[in-house]
Amino acid sequence: MAFFSTKTYGADRGLSCALRQWAADSQCQLLHGYSLGFRFTFAAEQLDHRGWVVDFGAGGFGPIRSWLHEAFDHALLVARDYPDRAELLRLAELGLANVRLLPATSCERIAQYVFETAQPMIAAQTKGRCWIDAVECFEHGANSAVYRNPESVRRQVSAEVLQALADEAT
């Protein structure tokens, strides 16, 4: 991998949501809110005709931007494994909340969820030339978590092994 670029879609973009860490032994077990932010690291072995890894406008990042707002803006995030999720899902039926069911609601798992949703989008937008190397999810300025693309990790390890073998041979 020769080229990387990053796009930060920060808390200032208004992805305000509420969630609950139902299994936590702290105040995080209560409903609380964040204005989530995300940092995407994109990778490509070849740049596009403009010399970019990815277009941050409508022709590249645009579908991801739209989906982030649909998924997280003024939403109540509910983990699929939350034992009382029916109670929170009922809020949507009553018109009281924009409920989004996610695999889990930790920053780590939200980063993974965003990666798994956004990766096919960027692959389609770039015809497979570009991929997401990592997604970082920010609760606020002091807390974040990163999910790294397993394929990127494999590529990096393979490159390091090949380099070590080449160094050994010389």
trRosetta pair geometry for C-beta under 8 A, 3 or more apart (Angstrom, degrees):
i j d omega theta_ij theta_ji phi_ij phi_ji
1 4 7.2 54 150 -58 117 90
1 43 5.0 -21 -154 -173 131 126
1 44 7.7 111 -149 68 85 16
1 45 6.2 -98 -118 -82 49 74
1 133 7.6 96 -165 -95 163 126
1 152 7.3 19 -47 -142 156 87
1 155 6.1 79 -29 131 109 136
1 156 7.4 -36 19 -76 122 76
1 159 7.6 -99 15 -40 77 156
2 44 7.9 -46 60 97 80 57
2 45 5.9 80 18 -143 97 52
3 43 6.8 144 88 -154 60 55
3 44 5.2 -24 73 65 112 80
3 45 7.3 156 25 -114 93 12
3 46 7.9 -114 20 39 131 1
3 47 6.0 99 -38 -68 175 88
3 53 5.0 -169 132 -85 114 106
4 41 5.9 -10 -168 -175 113 96
4 42 6.8 149 -158 79 57 51
4 43 5.3 -22 -100 -96 75 75
4 53 6.6 23 -166 -86 14 163
4 133 6.4 -30 -125 1 108 154
5 41 7.6 164 83 -154 33 53
5 42 5.1 -14 61 59 82 103
5 52 7.1 -9 -32 -169 162 76
5 53 4.0 -176 4 40 115 132
5 54 6.1 -153 65 30 128 87
6 39 6.0 -2 -172 -177 113 97
6 40 6.5 159 -154 82 59 53
6 41 5.2 -25 -98 -99 85 65
6 42 7.3 178 -88 15 31 76
7 39 7.2 168 85 -153 44 51
7 40 4.7 -2 55 53 93 104
7 42 7.1 39 -3 -14 101 112
7 54 7.5 -74 -31 83 126 125
7 56 5.6 163 -105 -118 125 110
7 61 5.8 170 -134 -110 173 149
8 37 7.0 11 -179 172 87 112
8 38 7.4 175 -153 95 48 47
8 39 4.7 -15 -104 -104 77 85
8 40 7.9 -165 -77 22 32 65
9 13 5.5 -22 177 -8 78 160
9 15 7.7 62 136 -21 104 135
9 37 6.4 -180 98 -160 57 67
9 38 4.7 3 58 59 101 90
9 39 7.5 -175 24 -79 64 36
9 40 7.3 35 -2 -7 104 101
9 65 6.9 -171 -115 -110 140 79
9 68 6.2 -2 137 158 156 176
10 13 5.9 133 71 -12 54 95
10 37 4.2 -4 -147 -133 42 128
10 138 7.3 -13 -137 53 64 145
11 15 7.2 -103 -130 45 46 88
11 34 7.6 -90 -123 166 115 83
11 35 4.1 93 -165 105 92 103
11 36 6.7 -172 -103 99 76 12
11 37 4.2 -67 -43 -48 67 111
11 138 6.4 -94 -48 101 101 120
11 140 6.8 36 -72 -117 158 53
11 141 8.0 -84 6 -50 142 71
12 35 7.7 79 -57 137 22 137
12 37 7.8 38 12 -95 60 118
13 35 8.0 160 57 169 60 105
13 37 7.2 123 23 -111 105 78
13 68 7.8 16 120 119 142 133
14 35 6.7 -57 -126 -149 23 115
14 69 8.0 26 90 -118 96 94
14 73 6.2 33 123 -126 88 104
15 35 6.0 115 65 -171 60 63
15 36 4.5 -65 105 60 119 86
15 37 7.1 157 43 -75 122 41
15 38 8.0 25 25 -10 164 98
15 68 6.2 -60 -98 157 134 99
15 69 7.0 -119 -98 -101 86 51
15 72 4.2 20 -169 113 106 121
15 73 5.4 -82 -123 -78 54 65
16 33 6.5 17 -174 -180 86 119
16 34 7.5 -171 -140 99 51 37
16 35 4.8 -29 -87 -98 69 79
16 36 8.0 173 -91 10 19 72
16 73 6.7 44 40 -149 66 53
16 74 5.8 29 77 -72 94 54
17 33 6.5 180 95 -144 33 79
17 34 6.4 -13 61 62 76 75
17 35 7.9 127 14 -107 65 33
17 36 6.1 -3 26 -10 114 113
17 72 5.0 -82 -43 -168 136 75
17 73 7.4 -100 -61 -102 91 8
17 74 7.1 -139 -89 -80 61 3
17 75 4.6 -16 -119 64 107 78
17 76 6.9 171 -168 -86 83 22
17 77 5.5 52 159 -21 131 105
17 100 7.9 -45 -141 31 133 125
18 31 5.5 23 172 -177 118 97
18 32 6.6 176 -148 92 79 20
18 33 4.5 -45 -92 -87 74 84
18 75 7.7 -152 32 101 66 45
18 76 5.0 -19 67 -114 99 71
18 77 7.1 -173 86 21 44 75
18 97 7.9 -79 51 -140 123 124
19 31 7.3 176 93 -142 16 62
19 32 7.1 -32 62 63 60 65
19 33 7.7 121 14 -103 64 41
19 34 7.4 -24 20 16 106 104
19 76 7.3 151 -81 -167 50 53
19 77 4.1 -19 -92 64 106 105
19 78 7.6 -165 -132 -69 74 35
19 105 4.4 176 -173 -173 131 135
20 28 7.7 136 -161 158 47 60
20 29 6.6 32 -175 -178 91 35
20 30 6.5 -102 -126 134 98 16
20 31 4.9 -47 -70 -85 107 56
20 32 7.3 117 -92 15 59 70
20 78 7.8 12 37 -113 96 62
20 79 8.0 -108 75 3 75 102
20 82 7.3 81 81 -122 108 137
20 88 8.0 -149 21 -81 129 149
20 105 6.9 59 61 84 41 161
21 24 3.9 54 110 -23 115 122
21 26 7.9 14 78 59 129 89
21 28 4.0 4 39 140 127 106
21 29 5.8 -76 82 -84 74 44
21 105 6.3 -144 -86 89 63 108
21 106 6.7 67 -113 -82 111 75
22 29 6.1 68 -138 -145 26 79
22 79 6.8 -128 12 41 114 128
22 82 5.0 127 -9 -128 152 89
22 83 7.0 -172 152 21 152 84
22 84 7.6 173 -128 33 144 93
23 29 7.5 -154 55 -105 14 97
24 27 7.9 -38 117 64 132 26
24 28 4.0 -27 102 80 174 103
24 29 4.4 -150 67 -58 92 79
25 29 7.3 47 -82 -38 12 126
26 29 6.6 149 68 -9 44 88
27 30 5.6 -38 -176 21 65 113
27 32 7.3 69 139 -50 93 143
28 32 6.9 -84 -128 24 49 135
31 76 8.0 -24 -143 -141 118 105
34 139 4.8 -89 -126 -160 152 71
34 140 6.4 -124 -140 -48 104 84
35 140 7.9 75 52 -93 75 75
36 72 5.5 -77 47 -177 133 145
36 110 7.3 -108 -138 151 145 152
36 137 6.4 -28 -163 -166 110 91
36 138 6.6 140 -164 74 56 64
36 139 6.9 -34 -107 -109 69 38
37 137 7.6 143 80 -163 50 44
37 138 3.8 -12 63 56 98 120
38 68 6.8 -125 17 -124 142 137
38 111 7.8 156 -127 -113 94 74
38 114 6.2 -144 -123 173 142 166
38 135 6.2 -23 -163 -168 107 94
38 136 6.6 148 -159 78 52 58
38 137 5.8 -17 -102 -103 77 58
38 138 7.0 -149 -67 15 29 85
39 135 7.4 153 79 -159 51 45
39 136 4.1 0 52 52 99 112
39 138 7.3 67 -12 -26 94 109
39 144 7.9 20 16 -163 113 148
40 61 7.7 168 55 -122 152 113
40 64 7.4 27 -60 151 160 159
40 118 7.2 -105 -112 134 132 156
40 132 6.0 -72 -162 -133 101 106
40 134 7.6 166 -156 88 41 54
40 135 5.7 -12 -105 -107 67 74
40 136 7.9 -145 -63 25 29 73
41 132 7.1 101 74 -167 56 65
41 133 4.3 -60 107 65 103 108
41 134 4.4 23 38 48 117 89
41 135 7.7 -142 21 -67 74 35
41 136 7.9 62 -17 -12 98 98
42 53 5.0 146 107 132 112 124
42 54 4.5 -49 150 -6 170 133
42 122 6.8 -146 -120 -167 113 151
42 130 5.5 6 -180 -180 112 116
42 131 7.2 160 -155 85 67 31
42 132 6.0 -50 -102 -105 62 52
42 133 6.6 148 -138 3 8 91
43 53 6.9 -62 -133 -158 13 131
43 130 6.9 155 79 -156 39 69
43 131 5.7 -23 62 65 90 79
43 132 7.6 95 17 -163 84 9
43 133 4.3 85 -22 -53 119 112
43 152 6.4 125 20 -114 155 120
44 47 6.4 120 99 -84 132 41
44 48 7.9 -25 156 -34 171 74
44 53 4.6 173 15 -144 117 79
44 54 7.3 160 -31 -46 127 77
44 126 7.4 -115 -97 174 126 152
44 129 5.6 26 -138 146 117 82
44 130 4.4 -43 -75 -100 110 75
44 131 7.5 145 -79 17 61 64
45 129 7.9 -122 45 -169 75 71
46 129 6.1 -78 67 -160 96 109
47 50 7.7 -112 157 73 104 53
47 51 5.0 12 151 -150 146 35
47 52 6.0 127 -164 51 96 22
47 53 6.4 -65 -115 -72 75 45
48 51 7.2 -60 67 10 63 15
48 52 5.2 -18 39 60 107 80
48 53 7.7 118 -4 -149 92 4
48 54 7.9 99 -15 -97 126 25
48 55 7.2 -27 34 -42 162 92
48 126 7.3 -112 -74 -138 117 98
48 129 7.0 113 -78 108 82 154
50 55 7.6 80 39 -86 142 93
52 55 6.0 92 106 -71 151 56
52 60 8.0 -106 125 -51 134 163
53 130 5.9 114 167 -120 74 123
54 60 4.5 149 175 179 84 141
54 61 6.5 94 140 -51 118 89
54 122 6.6 -32 -123 -151 139 113
54 125 7.7 60 -149 103 100 125
54 126 6.4 -74 -111 -69 85 133
54 130 5.0 134 -76 179 97 167
55 58 7.9 -34 128 61 121 40
55 59 4.4 -8 98 83 154 97
55 60 3.2 154 64 -13 77 125
55 61 6.8 -142 102 -1 59 79
55 125 7.6 -127 48 156 103 122
56 60 6.2 -34 -57 73 18 120
56 61 4.7 1 -146 11 47 137
57 60 6.5 74 55 29 54 89
57 61 6.9 97 32 43 14 91
57 62 6.2 4 142 -53 45 106
58 62 3.7 52 -135 -72 42 155
59 62 6.7 72 1 1 22 125
59 125 6.7 135 158 -168 51 108
60 122 7.1 34 -176 -131 77 80
60 125 5.1 129 -129 146 45 139
60 126 6.8 42 -126 -62 93 93
60 130 7.8 12 -149 59 114 156
61 64 5.3 -65 -166 46 61 114
61 65 5.7 67 138 -30 87 103
61 122 7.8 8 -94 -99 53 98
62 65 5.6 -54 -145 32 30 113
62 66 6.5 27 159 -16 65 104
62 125 7.9 152 42 -116 86 143
63 66 5.7 -52 -148 37 34 112
63 67 6.3 32 155 -18 66 107
63 121 4.8 -154 100 -163 124 124
63 125 6.6 -162 21 -64 122 125
64 67 5.7 -57 -148 39 31 110
64 68 6.3 38 153 -26 66 102
64 118 4.8 47 -120 -133 114 109
64 121 5.4 153 -66 102 82 148
64 122 6.8 11 -49 -57 128 91
65 68 5.8 -51 -149 28 28 113
65 69 7.0 23 155 -13 61 103
66 69 6.1 -60 -158 36 32 107
66 70 6.4 29 150 -17 67 110
67 70 5.4 -57 -146 40 36 113
67 71 5.8 27 160 -15 71 112
67 117 6.5 -167 153 143 146 124
67 118 7.2 -177 74 -88 141 80
67 121 7.1 -129 -3 -68 147 159
68 71 6.0 -63 -141 43 25 105
68 72 5.8 -30 178 27 64 116
68 73 7.7 81 128 -32 66 93
68 114 7.5 33 -101 -133 91 114
69 72 7.0 -79 -122 55 18 77
69 73 4.5 5 -161 -15 65 133
70 73 7.3 12 -45 26 11 102
71 75 6.8 -55 148 -21 39 167
71 100 5.9 97 -165 -138 63 157
71 117 7.6 100 -70 112 157 171
72 75 5.4 -115 -149 29 25 129
72 77 7.5 -1 -120 -65 74 116
72 100 7.4 -69 -83 21 44 163
74 98 5.6 70 114 29 83 136
75 97 7.8 81 -161 173 40 86
75 98 4.7 -81 -108 100 63 103
75 99 7.2 118 -168 -120 80 13
75 100 4.7 12 -180 -5 133 118
76 88 6.4 -151 138 -177 132 111
76 91 6.6 12 42 86 163 143
76 92 7.9 -143 51 -60 120 91
76 97 4.3 2 -3 177 135 131
76 98 6.5 145 11 70 78 52
76 99 4.9 -32 70 -102 103 64
76 100 7.0 162 75 21 48 71
77 100 5.4 -26 -106 70 61 100
77 102 5.4 -3 -166 3 98 129
77 105 5.0 136 123 -118 115 111
77 110 7.6 -5 -164 -98 159 119
78 82 5.7 -95 -176 25 84 147
78 85 5.2 116 167 -139 126 99
78 88 4.8 165 -99 103 135 141
78 89 6.7 -127 67 -61 171 76
78 99 5.8 4 -2 -166 124 101
78 100 7.0 162 23 79 76 45
78 101 5.4 -36 75 -104 97 59
78 102 7.0 147 70 22 41 77
78 105 7.3 -50 -146 -59 10 129
79 82 4.4 119 67 -37 88 97
79 85 7.2 -123 75 -86 57 121
79 101 8.0 49 169 -158 7 63
79 102 6.2 -45 -102 75 48 82
79 103 7.2 -14 -147 121 74 29
79 104 4.9 23 -129 -130 111 43
79 105 4.7 -99 -57 -11 98 97
80 85 7.2 -4 -145 -75 25 166
80 101 5.8 75 -81 176 76 100
80 102 6.9 -122 -25 92 84 34
80 103 5.7 -27 9 -129 121 33
80 104 7.3 -62 28 -60 84 51
81 104 6.9 -3 24 -93 110 82
82 85 4.2 112 79 -64 102 94
82 88 7.2 2 109 20 148 135
84 87 4.7 -7 161 14 98 120
84 88 7.1 96 116 -11 81 92
85 88 5.6 -60 -155 43 48 106
85 89 5.8 50 148 -23 78 106
85 101 7.3 66 -174 -117 136 102
86 89 5.5 -53 -139 40 32 113
86 90 6.4 47 154 -33 62 99
87 90 5.8 -48 -159 20 29 117
87 91 7.9 40 142 -26 55 91
88 91 5.7 -33 -168 9 46 116
88 97 7.4 -57 -176 75 77 154
88 99 6.2 143 142 -124 89 130
89 92 5.8 -43 -171 24 51 112
89 93 7.1 50 138 -16 69 101
89 99 5.7 165 -117 134 50 165
89 101 7.4 13 -93 -70 108 110
90 93 5.2 -51 -155 35 47 116
90 94 6.3 40 149 -15 73 106
91 94 5.8 -59 -147 43 32 108
91 96 4.5 -88 -167 74 83 106
91 97 3.9 23 131 23 122 118
91 99 6.1 125 73 -55 98 121
92 95 7.6 41 -179 -73 32 25
92 96 7.6 -98 -68 52 21 66
92 97 5.7 -70 -70 78 61 79
92 98 7.1 73 -111 -128 94 20
92 99 4.0 -91 -52 16 120 116
102 105 6.0 113 71 -77 127 69
102 109 7.3 126 143 126 114 109
102 110 6.8 1 178 -100 155 75
102 113 5.6 -20 -158 -108 107 168
103 109 5.8 -133 91 177 101 119
103 112 7.6 -64 64 92 139 113
103 113 5.7 -174 24 -83 108 112
104 109 3.5 2 73 115 111 169
104 110 7.6 -112 90 -46 72 61
104 113 7.8 -167 46 -41 68 123
105 109 6.9 1 10 72 11 120
105 110 6.7 31 -152 -56 38 104
106 109 4.7 83 55 14 86 99
106 110 6.8 -150 90 -7 40 87
106 145 7.1 31 143 5 91 165
107 110 5.6 -55 -141 39 30 111
107 111 6.2 36 157 -23 65 104
107 137 4.6 -173 -165 93 81 113
107 138 7.6 36 -141 -102 128 10
107 139 5.7 -86 -78 -40 125 98
107 143 6.6 -165 -40 146 159 99
107 144 6.3 -163 173 -159 147 33
107 145 3.7 136 114 14 105 117
108 111 6.0 -56 -156 32 26 111
108 112 6.7 22 148 -15 61 106
108 137 7.7 -145 -63 44 16 123
108 145 4.1 -96 -75 162 60 153
108 147 6.8 115 -170 -66 59 93
109 112 5.3 -48 -147 37 40 114
109 113 6.2 45 151 -23 67 103
110 113 5.5 -51 -145 37 34 115
110 114 6.3 35 154 -19 65 104
110 137 4.7 120 93 -134 107 169
110 145 7.8 108 51 62 87 119
111 114 5.9 -54 -147 37 29 110
111 115 6.4 33 152 -20 63 105
111 135 4.7 170 -167 102 81 97
111 136 6.3 -16 -121 -132 128 19
111 137 4.0 -132 -67 -9 86 109
111 145 5.3 -139 -10 99 138 91
111 146 6.1 -164 -178 -148 162 18
111 147 3.8 164 121 -5 104 104
112 115 5.6 -53 -150 35 31 114
112 116 6.2 27 156 -17 66 108
112 135 7.7 176 -70 63 22 121
112 147 4.2 169 -74 -112 62 156
113 116 5.9 -56 -145 38 28 108
113 117 6.4 19 157 -12 63 110
114 117 6.0 -62 -146 42 29 106
114 118 5.7 12 163 -8 68 119
114 135 4.9 -170 91 169 112 158
114 137 6.6 148 9 -75 140 110
114 147 7.7 150 55 40 87 132
115 118 6.2 -68 -133 46 22 99
115 119 5.8 33 169 -37 65 108
115 132 5.8 -165 -140 107 82 141
115 134 7.7 -52 -97 -159 126 30
115 135 4.4 -150 -65 7 90 131
115 147 5.0 -120 -13 98 142 126
115 149 6.6 -166 -167 -78 131 76
116 119 6.4 -34 -130 17 21 115
117 120 7.5 -71 -178 32 29 97
117 121 7.3 20 142 -13 63 116
118 121 5.2 -61 -156 37 47 118
118 122 6.1 36 155 -16 81 104
118 132 6.0 73 104 -48 107 154
118 135 7.0 122 44 -82 137 138
119 122 6.2 -59 -145 38 30 101
119 123 6.2 31 157 -19 64 109
119 131 6.6 18 -148 -158 92 82
119 132 5.0 -107 -95 26 78 117
119 149 7.1 129 -103 -109 132 116
120 123 5.5 -55 -143 39 34 115
120 124 6.2 35 157 -20 67 106
121 124 5.9 -59 -153 36 27 108
121 125 6.3 23 154 -17 65 110
122 125 5.5 -52 -140 39 35 112
122 126 6.0 7 166 5 68 112
122 130 5.7 -86 159 102 106 103
122 131 6.7 128 101 -129 120 30
122 132 5.8 118 38 -42 150 92
123 126 6.6 -74 -141 52 22 89
123 127 7.9 -27 167 155 55 3
123 128 5.4 27 -165 -92 86 53
123 130 7.5 -152 -95 76 43 63
123 131 6.4 23 -80 -100 89 75
124 127 7.6 22 -169 -76 27 38
125 130 7.8 -39 83 57 92 118
126 129 4.4 -110 153 50 106 90
126 130 3.9 24 79 26 176 100
131 149 6.5 111 144 -149 115 171
131 151 7.2 -54 152 83 160 129
131 152 7.2 -168 106 -64 123 102
132 135 6.3 11 169 -49 132 92
132 149 5.8 150 98 -58 73 129
133 148 7.0 -24 156 -149 65 77
133 149 5.6 -110 -151 19 27 120
133 152 4.6 118 -139 -118 72 161
134 146 5.5 1 -179 -172 122 106
134 147 6.6 166 -155 85 70 46
134 148 4.7 -26 -101 -106 99 65
134 149 6.5 -115 -69 -5 49 81
134 152 7.2 -106 -47 70 76 159
135 146 7.1 161 84 -151 41 59
135 147 5.3 -3 58 55 90 95
136 144 5.3 26 175 169 103 127
136 145 7.0 173 -151 86 64 33
136 146 4.6 -27 -96 -96 82 80
136 147 8.0 -179 -81 20 37 60
137 144 6.2 169 84 -155 44 76
137 145 5.6 -10 55 57 93 82
137 146 7.9 179 16 -83 66 33
137 147 7.8 33 -8 -3 103 98
138 141 7.3 26 -171 -81 126 26
138 143 7.0 127 -157 89 59 59
138 144 4.4 -31 -96 -95 66 105
139 143 4.3 -10 43 86 115 116
139 144 7.0 -158 11 -81 70 49
140 143 5.9 49 47 35 75 91
148 152 6.2 -114 173 72 90 119
148 153 5.7 90 127 -55 122 107
149 152 4.0 79 76 3 104 110
149 153 7.0 -175 91 -10 56 81
150 153 5.5 -51 -150 34 38 114
150 154 6.4 40 152 -19 68 102
151 154 5.6 -50 -149 36 35 113
151 155 6.4 38 151 -21 65 104
152 155 5.6 -51 -147 35 33 113
152 156 6.3 33 154 -19 65 105
153 156 5.8 -55 -150 36 30 111
153 157 6.4 28 154 -16 65 107
154 157 5.8 -56 -146 39 30 109
154 158 6.1 31 156 -19 66 108
155 158 5.8 -56 -147 38 28 112
155 159 6.3 28 155 -19 64 107
156 159 5.8 -55 -148 36 30 110
156 160 6.3 28 154 -18 64 107
157 160 5.7 -56 -148 37 31 111
157 161 6.3 31 154 -19 66 105
158 161 5.8 -54 -146 36 30 110
158 162 6.3 29 155 -17 65 107
159 162 5.8 -54 -146 39 30 111
159 163 6.2 31 154 -20 64 107
160 163 5.7 -53 -146 37 30 112
160 164 6.3 32 154 -20 64 105
161 164 5.7 -53 -147 35 31 111
161 165 6.4 31 154 -17 64 105
162 165 5.7 -55 -149 38 31 111
162 166 6.3 32 153 -19 65 106
163 166 5.6 -54 -147 37 32 111
163 167 6.2 33 153 -20 66 105
164 167 5.7 -53 -146 37 31 112
164 168 6.2 34 153 -22 64 107
165 168 5.6 -53 -146 35 31 114
165 169 6.4 31 154 -22 64 107
166 169 5.8 -56 -149 34 31 112
166 170 6.8 20 156 -14 63 108
167 170 6.2 -65 -152 36 31 104
